[in-house]
Amino acid sequence: MTDHSVDPALLFKAETLAEALPYMQRYAGSTFVVKYGGHAMGDAEAAEDFAEDIVLLKAVGINPIVVHGGGPQIGAALKAQGIESRFVDGLRVTDAATMKVAEMVLSGAINKEIVSWIAAEGGRAVGISGKDGRLVTATKVQGAQDLGFVGEPDDVDTRILDTISKAGMIPVVAPIGVGTDGQTYNINADTMAGALAIATGAERLFLLTDVPGVLDKSKRLLSDLTPADIAGLQTDGTIHGGMIPKLQTCIDAVEGGVDAAVILDGRVPHAMLIEIFTRQGAGTLVRRA
């Protein structure tokens, strides 16, 4: 089990924030990169809880960086415009028309909605994409099939993130990158979050999605895994489908210097706080052996 040091009763039943602060401030000065998934952001109450948690992290001295997805929302927008969605190995094939819609939805509607949620909870957020300040320079994903304008991070320049965080604000990043030639690329949000976590030297990478974490064959939550554990679970078929790339992102992050990466159910109220500040945790934590 994850070794947390805070009794949830002390954290969530504290009469005042001041009573809870001593438990929370042990991460003061750390950077947390939080990927907020497209499926996890579909509920208004859950979105409010998420924004509250992000604002609270900032209030206790942690520097949160939010990276958001938006697959379902992109799919709906494409359907409304009569554009067919096609996927290869979980990645959306992105032609010029699809790229235009994806950027509009990600950098526009979703990004600014999350900024507004954070503002409603008393926080100050700045919405950007990987194109702003050349935060993420991307290269085209190469594979057996041409995915169009799907990219992967090649270089991360954290100066814009540093500037926003030092100004007391919270960066909210859309997973869009730019090539050295100025071409816009759609980037998988998990991959984007992992790259930012490595580049910023983050203490934690959180992948908030719509599953509890990694489950064993009896559907019980596996709370702690190492890269070696993950390899074994993949070999015996316990891990399959969309969980494989998520866990690969976690492995890449911890091998790139991130202390730990966690897969969490973003639909659970205050899942991040439970994972960070309680003994039992809330998801699957991946750490180097």
Backbone as CSV, one residue per row, in Angstrom:
resi,resn,N_x,N_y,N_z,CA_x,CA_y,CA_z,C_x,C_y,C_z
1,MET,0.842,-1.196,0.000,0.000,0.000,0.000,0.880,1.249,0.000
2,THR,0.323,2.339,-0.553,1.040,3.600,-0.555,1.211,4.097,0.867
3,ASP,2.398,4.582,1.221,2.663,5.043,2.575,2.318,6.522,2.693
4,HIS,1.065,6.813,2.998,0.655,8.181,3.237,0.667,8.414,4.741
5,SER,0.692,9.684,5.158,0.877,9.958,6.573,-0.263,10.750,7.195
6,VAL,-1.389,10.875,6.508,-2.472,11.690,7.025,-3.742,10.878,7.140
7,ASP,-4.365,10.923,8.299,-5.653,10.286,8.494,-6.712,11.109,7.762
8,PRO,-7.517,10.475,6.878,-8.513,11.241,6.142,-9.484,11.983,7.048
9,ALA,-9.727,11.437,8.241,-10.629,12.125,9.158,-10.060,13.478,9.564
10,LEU,-8.738,13.534,9.729,-8.109,14.799,10.102,-8.180,15.804,8.960
11,LEU,-8.019,15.296,7.727,-7.995,16.200,6.581,-9.384,16.699,6.225
12,PHE,-10.340,15.790,6.095,-11.639,16.169,5.560,-12.654,16.550,6.629
13,LYS,-12.354,16.239,7.914,-13.278,16.633,8.968,-12.721,17.766,9.814
14,ALA,-11.603,18.329,9.379,-11.057,19.480,10.086,-12.071,20.614,10.043
15,GLU,-12.264,21.275,11.186,-13.249,22.348,11.248,-12.806,23.557,10.452
16,THR,-11.516,23.754,10.325,-11.006,24.888,9.566,-9.886,24.434,8.664
17,LEU,-9.649,25.201,7.596,-8.545,24.887,6.696,-7.227,24.930,7.446
18,ALA,-7.133,25.832,8.439,-5.889,25.970,9.203,-5.511,24.668,9.894
19,GLU,-6.517,23.878,10.297,-6.223,22.606,10.955,-5.643,21.600,9.969
20,ALA,-6.052,21.692,8.721,-5.592,20.736,7.709,-4.268,21.140,7.078
21,LEU,-3.958,22.436,7.093,-2.787,22.928,6.387,-1.477,22.242,6.768
22,PRO,-1.199,21.983,8.068,0.085,21.354,8.395,0.315,20.032,7.674
23,TYR,-0.758,19.294,7.415,-0.627,18.012,6.741,-0.373,18.194,5.252
24,MET,-0.882,19.288,4.721,-0.836,19.488,3.288,0.429,20.206,2.830
25,GLN,1.030,20.974,3.718,2.141,21.823,3.302,3.465,21.092,3.147
26,ARG,3.460,19.784,3.400,4.713,19.044,3.230,5.155,18.992,1.781
27,TYR,4.252,19.275,0.839,4.604,19.318,-0.574,4.800,20.741,-1.076
28,ALA,4.833,21.710,-0.169,4.985,23.105,-0.590,6.244,23.271,-1.438
29,GLY,6.113,23.973,-2.538,7.225,24.192,-3.449,7.340,23.148,-4.544
30,SER,6.585,22.062,-4.425,6.618,21.003,-5.430,5.698,21.342,-6.608
31,THR,5.979,20.718,-7.733,5.121,20.836,-8.903,4.336,19.550,-9.084
32,PHE,3.033,19.667,-9.280,2.168,18.541,-9.602,1.603,18.789,-10.996
33,VAL,1.766,17.838,-11.900,1.138,17.924,-13.212,-0.099,17.029,-13.185
34,VAL,-1.238,17.607,-13.535,-2.512,16.907,-13.437,-3.158,16.827,-14.814
35,LYS,-3.317,15.627,-15.329,-4.030,15.442,-16.588,-5.491,15.161,-16.270
36,TYR,-6.355,16.034,-16.795,-7.785,15.928,-16.556,-8.435,15.411,-17.825
37,GLY,-8.956,14.184,-17.769,-9.417,13.509,-18.974,-10.758,13.978,-19.478
38,GLY,-10.971,13.795,-20.778,-12.210,14.208,-21.415,-13.438,13.540,-20.821
39,HIS,-13.331,12.251,-20.459,-14.466,11.558,-19.866,-14.681,12.003,-18.428
40,ALA,-13.606,12.280,-17.699,-13.724,12.661,-16.294,-14.353,14.028,-16.125
41,MET,-14.313,14.872,-17.160,-14.811,16.235,-17.016,-16.264,16.392,-17.456
42,GLY,-16.985,15.276,-17.562,-18.341,15.356,-18.070,-19.403,15.691,-17.046
43,ASP,-19.073,15.754,-15.763,-20.047,15.980,-14.705,-19.767,17.318,-14.029
44,ALA,-20.803,18.166,-13.909,-20.612,19.522,-13.376,-20.139,19.507,-11.931
45,GLU,-20.700,18.616,-11.100,-20.302,18.560,-9.701,-18.861,18.080,-9.560
46,ALA,-18.494,17.086,-10.367,-17.118,16.592,-10.347,-16.145,17.684,-10.807
47,ALA,-16.563,18.479,-11.795,-15.723,19.575,-12.273,-15.505,20.609,-11.175
48,GLU,-16.540,20.882,-10.413,-16.413,21.827,-9.300,-15.445,21.301,-8.251
49,ASP,-15.560,19.990,-7.928,-14.637,19.389,-6.954,-13.197,19.461,-7.460
50,PHE,-13.014,19.181,-8.752,-11.680,19.236,-9.341,-11.092,20.635,-9.210
51,ALA,-11.873,21.644,-9.562,-11.386,23.023,-9.476,-11.058,23.401,-8.038
52,GLU,-11.883,22.986,-7.094,-11.615,23.250,-5.681,-10.264,22.667,-5.275
53,ASP,-10.018,21.431,-5.709,-8.777,20.760,-5.337,-7.563,21.469,-5.926
54,ILE,-7.655,21.896,-7.188,-6.542,22.597,-7.823,-6.250,23.910,-7.099
55,VAL,-7.302,24.643,-6.752,-7.130,25.912,-6.031,-6.514,25.657,-4.660
56,LEU,-6.943,24.598,-3.993,-6.404,24.277,-2.674,-4.931,23.907,-2.758
57,LEU,-4.554,23.138,-3.773,-3.140,22.792,-3.944,-2.294,24.055,-4.068
58,LYS,-2.762,24.989,-4.886,-2.026,26.245,-5.053,-1.954,27.007,-3.743
59,ALA,-3.024,26.979,-2.962,-3.082,27.733,-1.713,-2.082,27.226,-0.681
60,VAL,-1.746,25.935,-0.738,-0.809,25.392,0.251,0.619,25.350,-0.280
61,GLY,0.877,26.035,-1.400,2.248,26.185,-1.874,2.686,25.212,-2.939
62,ILE,1.787,24.347,-3.385,2.089,23.439,-4.491,1.830,24.174,-5.800
63,ASN,2.624,23.885,-6.824,2.417,24.490,-8.138,1.747,23.477,-9.065
64,PRO,0.414,23.527,-9.193,-0.268,22.595,-10.097,-0.210,23.083,-11.536
65,ILE,-0.020,22.155,-12.449,-0.124,22.425,-13.887,-1.185,21.473,-14.419
66,VAL,-2.239,22.010,-14.992,-3.330,21.194,-15.509,-3.146,20.993,-17.012
67,VAL,-3.195,19.748,-17.438,-3.221,19.409,-18.862,-4.545,18.690,-19.097
68,HIS,-5.329,19.158,-20.037,-6.643,18.559,-20.215,-6.755,17.832,-21.547
69,GLY,-7.614,16.826,-21.544,-7.976,16.145,-22.769,-9.227,16.766,-23.354
70,GLY,-9.947,15.959,-24.131,-11.162,16.468,-24.755,-11.658,15.591,-25.890
71,GLY,-11.265,14.307,-25.853,-11.656,13.409,-26.933,-13.153,13.353,-27.188
72,PRO,-13.983,13.136,-26.165,-15.432,13.082,-26.408,-15.986,14.385,-26.990
73,GLN,-15.460,15.504,-26.496,-15.938,16.798,-26.976,-15.523,17.038,-28.430
74,ILE,-14.305,16.610,-28.783,-13.866,16.723,-30.183,-14.745,15.850,-31.070
75,GLY,-15.010,14.630,-30.596,-15.848,13.722,-31.362,-17.230,14.304,-31.626
76,ALA,-17.810,14.925,-30.607,-19.135,15.525,-30.760,-19.105,16.686,-31.747
77,ALA,-18.043,17.496,-31.674,-17.930,18.638,-32.585,-17.730,18.177,-34.022
78,LEU,-16.930,17.123,-34.202,-16.728,16.590,-35.547,-18.027,16.024,-36.117
79,LYS,-18.756,15.310,-35.279,-20.028,14.735,-35.722,-20.994,15.832,-36.140
80,ALA,-21.023,16.913,-35.360,-21.926,18.025,-35.675,-21.596,18.658,-37.023
81,GLN,-20.323,18.563,-37.419,-19.909,19.134,-38.703,-19.864,18.098,-39.824
82,GLY,-20.298,16.886,-39.507,-20.347,15.840,-40.518,-18.992,15.271,-40.874
83,ILE,-18.029,15.361,-39.952,-16.680,14.840,-40.187,-16.534,13.521,-39.441
84,GLU,-16.172,12.479,-40.141,-16.045,11.150,-39.541,-14.786,11.059,-38.682
85,SER,-14.914,10.428,-37.506,-13.768,10.174,-36.633,-13.223,8.784,-36.905
86,ARG,-11.912,8.688,-37.086,-11.247,7.392,-37.254,-10.096,7.295,-36.271
87,PHE,-9.870,6.090,-35.744,-8.825,5.885,-34.743,-7.919,4.739,-35.164
88,VAL,-6.645,4.877,-34.827,-5.665,3.818,-35.004,-4.908,3.680,-33.689
89,ASP,-5.026,2.507,-33.053,-4.361,2.266,-31.758,-4.691,3.355,-30.748
90,GLY,-5.942,3.773,-30.729,-6.396,4.738,-29.747,-6.118,6.192,-30.082
91,LEU,-5.426,6.453,-31.199,-5.112,7.824,-31.592,-6.031,8.250,-32.728
92,ARG,-6.559,9.464,-32.617,-7.473,9.971,-33.634,-6.693,10.346,-34.890
93,VAL,-7.085,9.795,-36.026,-6.496,10.205,-37.293,-6.912,11.655,-37.542
94,THR,-5.920,12.522,-37.735,-6.171,13.962,-37.732,-5.748,14.588,-39.054
95,ASP,-6.735,14.740,-39.955,-6.456,15.457,-41.196,-6.609,16.960,-40.934
96,ALA,-6.493,17.775,-41.971,-6.506,19.229,-41.781,-7.817,19.706,-41.173
97,ALA,-8.945,19.160,-41.651,-10.245,19.582,-41.128,-10.413,19.172,-39.672
98,THR,-9.979,17.952,-39.351,-10.075,17.468,-37.974,-9.166,18.283,-37.050
99,MET,-7.973,18.624,-37.537,-7.050,19.420,-36.727,-7.643,20.777,-36.378
100,LYS,-8.302,21.378,-37.337,-8.915,22.688,-37.105,-9.976,22.605,-36.012
101,VAL,-10.811,21.570,-36.066,-11.850,21.386,-35.056,-11.232,21.057,-33.702
102,ALA,-10.229,20.166,-33.694,-9.588,19.775,-32.442,-8.968,20.973,-31.740
103,GLU,-8.291,21.821,-32.481,-7.679,22.992,-31.854,-8.750,23.941,-31.329
104,MET,-9.816,24.119,-32.077,-10.901,24.994,-31.645,-11.517,24.503,-30.330
105,VAL,-11.754,23.186,-30.242,-12.372,22.621,-29.045,-11.407,22.627,-27.867
106,LEU,-10.174,22.180,-28.103,-9.208,22.053,-27.013,-8.711,23.403,-26.513
107,SER,-8.179,24.225,-27.414,-7.595,25.500,-27.004,-8.664,26.547,-26.720
108,GLY,-9.870,26.323,-27.263,-10.944,27.278,-27.065,-11.893,26.853,-25.972
109,ALA,-12.927,26.125,-26.345,-14.035,25.843,-25.436,-13.599,25.161,-24.138
110,ILE,-12.892,24.039,-24.244,-12.563,23.277,-23.029,-11.570,24.033,-22.165
111,ASN,-10.525,24.552,-22.771,-9.489,25.244,-22.020,-10.072,26.386,-21.207
112,LYS,-10.884,27.213,-21.831,-11.420,28.374,-21.140,-12.491,27.982,-20.125
113,GLU,-13.180,26.861,-20.376,-14.140,26.389,-19.388,-13.433,25.994,-18.094
114,ILE,-12.305,25.289,-18.204,-11.560,24.902,-17.007,-11.021,26.132,-16.292
115,VAL,-10.535,27.108,-17.052,-10.080,28.369,-16.448,-11.215,29.012,-15.653
116,SER,-12.422,28.989,-16.206,-13.563,29.606,-15.525,-13.958,28.828,-14.276
117,TRP,-13.838,27.482,-14.317,-14.120,26.688,-13.123,-13.170,27.078,-11.990
118,ILE,-11.903,27.203,-12.307,-10.912,27.555,-11.295,-11.179,28.952,-10.758
119,ALA,-11.540,29.879,-11.636,-11.857,31.235,-11.197,-13.059,31.245,-10.256
120,ALA,-14.051,30.398,-10.537,-15.250,30.344,-9.706,-14.943,29.868,-8.289
121,GLU,-13.823,29.139,-8.135,-13.423,28.653,-6.810,-12.375,29.557,-6.157
122,GLY,-12.153,30.715,-6.753,-11.243,31.684,-6.147,-9.820,31.628,-6.634
123,GLY,-9.541,30.796,-7.646,-8.188,30.690,-8.175,-7.968,31.602,-9.371
124,ARG,-6.728,31.707,-9.767,-6.368,32.491,-10.948,-5.637,31.563,-11.909
125,ALA,-6.230,31.323,-13.052,-5.662,30.393,-14.020,-5.447,31.098,-15.349
126,VAL,-4.479,30.590,-16.110,-4.185,31.104,-17.439,-4.255,29.936,-18.410
127,GLY,-5.107,30.051,-19.419,-5.248,28.992,-20.407,-4.301,29.183,-21.569
128,ILE,-3.517,28.151,-21.862,-2.566,28.195,-22.967,-2.596,26.852,-23.689
129,SER,-1.895,26.769,-24.792,-1.651,25.482,-25.441,-0.143,25.306,-25.569
130,GLY,0.250,24.161,-26.067,1.675,23.919,-26.256,2.301,24.812,-27.302
131,LYS,1.469,25.504,-28.088,1.984,26.429,-29.085,2.448,27.742,-28.463
132,ASP,1.838,28.113,-27.335,2.157,29.402,-26.711,3.568,29.386,-26.132
133,GLY,4.352,30.388,-26.520,5.732,30.462,-26.040,6.565,29.279,-26.481
134,ARG,6.104,28.580,-27.529,6.768,27.326,-27.956,7.005,26.389,-26.763
135,LEU,5.973,26.289,-25.944,6.044,25.396,-24.791,6.400,23.981,-25.225
136,VAL,5.694,23.474,-26.244,5.958,22.110,-26.721,6.204,22.138,-28.220
137,THR,7.422,21.801,-28.605,7.741,21.601,-30.017,7.507,20.127,-30.320
138,ALA,6.693,19.875,-31.331,6.260,18.505,-31.616,6.794,18.007,-32.946
139,THR,6.878,16.707,-33.044,7.177,16.055,-34.318,6.047,15.102,-34.650
140,LYS,5.868,14.826,-35.911,4.791,13.952,-36.378,5.016,12.523,-35.896
141,VAL,3.962,11.906,-35.370,4.031,10.506,-34.965,4.200,9.633,-36.206
142,GLN,5.197,8.764,-36.158,5.465,7.864,-37.275,4.951,6.469,-36.931
143,GLY,4.333,5.825,-37.881,3.830,4.476,-37.645,3.496,3.786,-38.944
144,ALA,2.939,2.604,-38.814,2.592,1.827,-39.999,1.519,2.530,-40.823
145,GLN,0.638,3.285,-40.124,-0.391,4.041,-40.817,-0.191,5.534,-40.564
146,ASP,-0.494,6.333,-41.554,-0.349,7.776,-41.437,-1.507,8.326,-40.603
147,LEU,-1.170,8.947,-39.469,-2.187,9.490,-38.576,-2.484,10.961,-38.858
148,GLY,-1.852,11.510,-39.870,-2.070,12.919,-40.163,-1.315,13.797,-39.180
149,PHE,-1.984,14.831,-38.692,-1.327,15.814,-37.833,-1.402,15.422,-36.356
150,VAL,-0.967,14.208,-36.071,-0.824,13.738,-34.694,0.655,13.817,-34.341
151,GLY,0.942,14.490,-33.253,2.342,14.706,-32.895,2.704,14.132,-31.551
152,GLU,3.994,14.185,-31.258,4.501,13.828,-29.943,5.530,14.860,-29.538
153,PRO,5.646,15.141,-28.237,6.590,16.169,-27.792,8.022,15.811,-28.141
154,ASP,8.718,16.776,-28.716,10.128,16.599,-29.034,10.992,17.462,-28.127
155,ASP,10.476,18.633,-27.765,11.205,19.548,-26.891,10.191,20.335,-26.068
156,VAL,10.508,20.555,-24.798,9.633,21.330,-23.909,10.423,22.495,-23.337
157,ASP,9.914,23.702,-23.540,10.503,24.920,-22.984,9.565,25.401,-21.886
158,THR,9.968,25.247,-20.639,9.066,25.486,-19.509,8.976,26.944,-19.088
159,ARG,9.602,27.858,-19.796,9.646,29.245,-19.313,8.259,29.851,-19.128
160,ILE,7.338,29.572,-20.035,6.006,30.154,-19.889,5.288,29.565,-18.671
161,LEU,5.501,28.276,-18.393,4.914,27.661,-17.199,5.511,28.264,-15.935
162,ASP,6.827,28.455,-15.936,7.503,29.038,-14.778,6.985,30.442,-14.509
163,THR,6.805,31.211,-15.568,6.347,32.592,-15.420,4.944,32.639,-14.826
164,ILE,4.058,31.791,-15.344,2.682,31.764,-14.848,2.640,31.325,-13.387
165,SER,3.363,30.255,-13.062,3.344,29.734,-11.691,3.938,30.720,-10.702
166,LYS,5.045,31.364,-11.071,5.688,32.322,-10.164,4.830,33.559,-9.937
167,ALA,3.930,33.831,-10.879,3.008,34.963,-10.733,1.799,34.610,-9.869
168,GLY,1.793,33.407,-9.311,0.709,32.991,-8.438,-0.495,32.446,-9.162
169,MET,-0.312,32.106,-10.428,-1.425,31.610,-11.234,-1.201,30.150,-11.627
170,ILE,-2.237,29.557,-12.192,-2.244,28.128,-12.502,-2.300,27.947,-14.010
171,PRO,-1.290,27.312,-14.615,-1.354,27.050,-16.061,-2.349,25.934,-16.373
172,VAL,-3.187,26.178,-17.379,-4.108,25.160,-17.889,-3.738,24.959,-19.353
173,VAL,-3.251,23.766,-19.683,-2.588,23.547,-20.973,-3.409,22.624,-21.871
174,ALA,-3.706,23.110,-23.073,-4.343,22.278,-24.091,-3.269,21.477,-24.821
175,PRO,-3.541,20.195,-25.127,-2.513,19.324,-25.718,-2.336,19.534,-27.222
176,ILE,-1.916,20.719,-27.567,-1.624,21.094,-28.941,-0.165,21.529,-28.993
177,GLY,0.589,21.049,-29.969,1.985,21.431,-30.119,2.239,22.039,-31.474
178,VAL,3.440,22.514,-31.659,3.802,23.146,-32.924,5.127,22.579,-33.412
179,GLY,5.203,22.308,-34.709,6.443,21.813,-35.287,7.421,22.931,-35.545
180,THR,8.661,22.586,-35.848,9.670,23.605,-36.135,9.311,24.406,-37.381
181,ASP,8.422,23.823,-38.218,7.983,24.512,-39.435,6.686,25.289,-39.231
182,GLY,6.204,25.328,-37.977,4.972,26.037,-37.689,3.713,25.209,-37.801
183,GLN,3.832,23.938,-38.185,2.668,23.069,-38.314,2.079,22.744,-36.936
184,THR,0.757,22.794,-36.836,0.065,22.474,-35.593,-0.165,20.973,-35.498
185,TYR,0.050,20.410,-34.273,-0.138,18.976,-34.061,-1.047,18.714,-32.862
186,ASN,-1.882,17.719,-33.010,-2.707,17.214,-31.927,-1.881,16.180,-31.157
187,ILE,-1.775,16.342,-29.846,-0.948,15.456,-29.014,-1.830,14.748,-27.998
188,ASN,-1.628,13.466,-27.811,-2.338,12.740,-26.763,-2.108,13.431,-25.422
189,ALA,-3.196,13.680,-24.675,-3.089,14.466,-23.444,-2.249,13.770,-22.378
190,ASP,-2.332,12.435,-22.275,-1.483,11.724,-21.322,-0.011,11.936,-21.659
191,THR,0.316,11.794,-22.939,1.693,11.972,-23.389,2.177,13.394,-23.097
192,MET,1.314,14.367,-23.373,1.645,15.768,-23.113,1.929,15.988,-21.629
193,ALA,1.043,15.467,-20.781,1.211,15.638,-19.340,2.507,14.993,-18.856
194,GLY,2.813,13.803,-19.370,4.051,13.139,-18.977,5.275,13.936,-19.375
195,ALA,5.258,14.498,-20.576,6.396,15.300,-21.035,6.581,16.543,-20.182
196,LEU,5.479,17.189,-19.806,5.577,18.383,-18.957,6.050,18.023,-17.549
197,ALA,5.606,16.874,-17.053,6.036,16.448,-15.719,7.547,16.225,-15.673
198,ILE,8.080,15.580,-16.705,9.525,15.349,-16.759,10.275,16.673,-16.878
199,ALA,9.802,17.537,-17.772,10.509,18.789,-18.039,10.511,19.733,-16.847
200,THR,9.441,19.697,-16.050,9.351,20.599,-14.895,9.915,19.986,-13.626
201,GLY,10.359,18.732,-13.690,10.844,18.068,-12.485,9.746,17.869,-11.463
202,ALA,8.562,17.517,-11.938,7.396,17.410,-11.059,7.585,16.308,-10.015
203,GLU,7.006,16.550,-8.843,6.978,15.543,-7.789,5.960,14.454,-8.111
204,ARG,4.834,14.862,-8.701,3.769,13.925,-9.013,3.190,14.207,-10.394
205,LEU,2.816,13.124,-11.072,2.005,13.180,-12.276,0.709,12.445,-11.966
206,PHE,-0.420,13.120,-12.131,-1.724,12.505,-11.916,-2.446,12.384,-13.243
207,LEU,-2.929,11.188,-13.555,-3.758,10.967,-14.729,-5.173,10.699,-14.242
208,LEU,-6.030,11.722,-14.296,-7.417,11.587,-13.872,-8.243,11.117,-15.055
209,THR,-8.900,9.985,-14.880,-9.649,9.394,-15.979,-10.982,8.877,-15.464
210,ASP,-11.561,7.878,-16.115,-12.876,7.381,-15.716,-12.823,5.933,-15.249
211,VAL,-11.663,5.525,-14.736,-11.516,4.197,-14.140,-10.829,4.354,-12.787
212,PRO,-11.024,3.405,-11.846,-10.456,3.548,-10.507,-8.932,3.497,-10.464
213,GLY,-8.330,2.891,-11.475,-6.896,2.659,-11.499,-6.650,1.330,-12.184
214,VAL,-5.560,0.681,-11.855,-5.262,-0.639,-12.425,-5.888,-1.701,-11.534
215,LEU,-6.661,-2.585,-12.140,-7.337,-3.650,-11.406,-6.692,-4.992,-11.710
216,ASP,-6.674,-5.889,-10.705,-6.184,-7.237,-10.959,-7.295,-8.064,-11.604
217,LYS,-7.058,-9.332,-11.821,-8.039,-10.155,-12.522,-9.299,-10.390,-11.701
218,SER,-9.244,-10.096,-10.394,-10.432,-10.186,-9.540,-11.099,-8.826,-9.373
219,LYS,-10.662,-7.849,-10.184,-11.226,-6.495,-10.175,-10.928,-5.731,-8.885
220,ARG,-9.836,-6.106,-8.225,-9.393,-5.365,-7.045,-8.326,-4.369,-7.457
221,LEU,-8.361,-3.192,-6.817,-7.431,-2.131,-7.156,-6.013,-2.496,-6.740
222,LEU,-5.074,-2.316,-7.663,-3.654,-2.472,-7.364,-3.123,-1.087,-7.022
223,SER,-2.760,-0.863,-5.763,-2.458,0.489,-5.302,-1.024,0.917,-5.570
224,ASP,-0.097,-0.021,-5.700,1.310,0.321,-5.915,1.915,-0.609,-6.963
225,LEU,2.567,-0.014,-7.949,3.211,-0.807,-8.993,4.570,-0.218,-9.338
226,THR,5.475,-1.098,-9.756,6.756,-0.677,-10.313,6.742,-1.010,-11.806
227,PRO,7.678,-0.463,-12.577,7.739,-0.846,-13.994,7.837,-2.355,-14.205
228,ALA,8.567,-3.051,-13.330,8.673,-4.512,-13.459,7.330,-5.188,-13.221
229,ASP,6.579,-4.692,-12.228,5.240,-5.232,-11.973,4.355,-5.068,-13.201
230,ILE,4.437,-3.892,-13.795,3.595,-3.583,-14.952,3.926,-4.506,-16.119
231,ALA,5.202,-4.764,-16.332,5.606,-5.666,-17.413,5.010,-7.051,-17.203
232,GLY,5.039,-7.540,-15.969,4.474,-8.857,-15.679,2.965,-8.895,-15.876
233,LEU,2.271,-7.836,-15.448,0.818,-7.784,-15.598,0.398,-7.673,-17.055
234,GLN,1.234,-7.034,-17.845,0.937,-6.948,-19.276,1.147,-8.306,-19.946
235,THR,2.192,-9.005,-19.520,2.486,-10.317,-20.095,1.376,-11.320,-19.812
236,ASP,0.816,-11.290,-18.594,-0.226,-12.271,-18.256,-1.630,-11.810,-18.638
237,GLY,-1.722,-10.647,-19.296,-3.006,-10.191,-19.812,-3.860,-9.409,-18.833
238,THR,-3.344,-9.174,-17.609,-4.120,-8.393,-16.641,-4.306,-6.960,-17.126
239,ILE,-3.241,-6.403,-17.700,-3.289,-5.056,-18.259,-3.444,-5.172,-19.769
240,HIS,-4.410,-4.457,-20.303,-4.640,-4.533,-21.747,-5.343,-3.263,-22.207
241,GLY,-5.510,-3.152,-23.515,-6.269,-2.046,-24.088,-5.690,-0.685,-23.769
242,GLY,-6.590,0.271,-23.462,-6.186,1.654,-23.246,-5.349,1.886,-22.010
243,MET,-5.329,0.897,-21.092,-4.513,1.079,-19.889,-3.025,0.964,-20.207
244,ILE,-2.665,0.243,-21.266,-1.250,0.053,-21.595,-0.556,1.383,-21.890
245,PRO,-1.080,2.230,-22.790,-0.387,3.504,-23.025,-0.386,4.430,-21.812
246,LYS,-1.444,4.376,-20.974,-1.446,5.206,-19.774,-0.305,4.805,-18.837
247,LEU,-0.142,3.501,-18.667,0.927,3.031,-17.785,2.303,3.283,-18.395
248,GLN,2.393,3.246,-19.712,3.670,3.569,-20.342,4.032,5.028,-20.082
249,THR,3.032,5.894,-20.106,3.278,7.296,-19.747,3.791,7.403,-18.328
250,CYS,3.198,6.629,-17.408,3.652,6.639,-16.010,5.090,6.147,-15.895
251,ILE,5.400,5.062,-16.608,6.767,4.524,-16.569,7.760,5.551,-17.114
252,ASP,7.431,6.144,-18.261,8.323,7.144,-18.848,8.552,8.300,-17.877
253,ALA,7.493,8.686,-17.166,7.608,9.814,-16.238,8.532,9.487,-15.076
254,VAL,8.320,8.344,-14.433,9.152,8.030,-13.264,10.584,7.726,-13.668
255,GLU,10.765,7.138,-14.852,12.136,6.900,-15.321,12.787,8.196,-15.781
256,GLY,11.948,9.227,-16.034,12.467,10.542,-16.417,12.683,11.470,-15.244
257,GLY,12.477,10.970,-14.019,12.783,11.769,-12.837,11.607,12.179,-11.984
258,VAL,10.371,11.930,-12.440,9.198,12.232,-11.619,9.152,11.235,-10.462
259,ASP,8.873,11.717,-9.249,8.922,10.841,-8.081,7.900,9.716,-8.176
260,ALA,6.675,10.043,-8.611,5.640,9.020,-8.744,4.563,9.515,-9.696
261,ALA,3.895,8.564,-10.335,2.766,8.861,-11.213,1.569,8.059,-10.731
262,VAL,0.384,8.651,-10.823,-0.812,8.021,-10.260,-1.952,8.065,-11.268
263,ILE,-2.615,6.913,-11.438,-3.844,6.852,-12.230,-5.016,6.872,-11.265
264,LEU,-5.922,7.852,-11.454,-7.025,8.076,-10.526,-8.350,8.170,-11.269
265,ASP,-9.424,7.885,-10.550,-10.764,8.064,-11.092,-11.192,9.511,-10.845
266,GLY,-11.241,10.312,-11.905,-11.590,11.709,-11.767,-13.034,11.952,-11.383
267,ARG,-13.869,10.910,-11.401,-15.264,11.055,-11.009,-15.450,10.965,-9.507
268,VAL,-14.432,10.501,-8.779,-14.507,10.379,-7.325,-14.235,11.743,-6.701
269,PRO,-15.119,12.243,-5.855,-14.901,13.558,-5.244,-13.562,13.639,-4.523
270,HIS,-12.781,14.647,-4.864,-11.510,14.955,-4.208,-10.526,13.779,-4.262
271,ALA,-10.543,13.056,-5.363,-9.669,11.877,-5.492,-8.200,12.248,-5.310
272,MET,-7.780,13.390,-5.864,-6.371,13.780,-5.730,-5.991,14.005,-4.276
273,LEU,-6.850,14.685,-3.533,-6.531,14.966,-2.133,-6.477,13.679,-1.319
274,ILE,-7.387,12.766,-1.607,-7.372,11.486,-0.902,-6.078,10.736,-1.199
275,GLU,-5.641,10.754,-2.463,-4.408,10.064,-2.844,-3.190,10.700,-2.203
276,ILE,-3.141,12.015,-2.192,-1.942,12.710,-1.711,-1.839,12.697,-0.192
277,PHE,-2.975,12.923,0.475,-2.916,13.268,1.886,-3.518,12.238,2.829
278,THR,-3.853,11.037,2.340,-4.377,10.018,3.232,-3.559,8.735,3.129
279,ARG,-3.688,7.900,4.142,-2.891,6.668,4.186,-3.313,5.664,3.125
280,GLN,-4.627,5.580,2.868,-5.084,4.511,1.973,-4.956,4.875,0.503
281,GLY,-4.811,6.163,0.177,-4.715,6.556,-1.216,-6.031,6.346,-1.950
282,ALA,-5.994,6.548,-3.276,-7.243,6.468,-4.024,-7.085,5.825,-5.394
283,GLY,-5.872,5.586,-5.854,-5.687,5.044,-7.190,-4.496,4.109,-7.244
284,THR,-3.913,4.006,-8.419,-2.719,3.173,-8.612,-1.507,4.074,-8.755
285,LEU,-0.561,3.916,-7.839,0.662,4.716,-7.839,1.784,3.903,-8.483
286,VAL,2.484,4.536,-9.417,3.621,3.912,-10.094,4.885,4.632,-9.655
287,ARG,5.843,3.860,-9.170,7.100,4.433,-8.671,8.250,3.543,-9.112
288,ARG,9.413,4.128,-9.288,10.588,3.310,-9.595,10.822,2.303,-8.474
289,ALA,11.359,1.155,-8.810,11.592,0.111,-7.809,12.570,0.594,-6.756
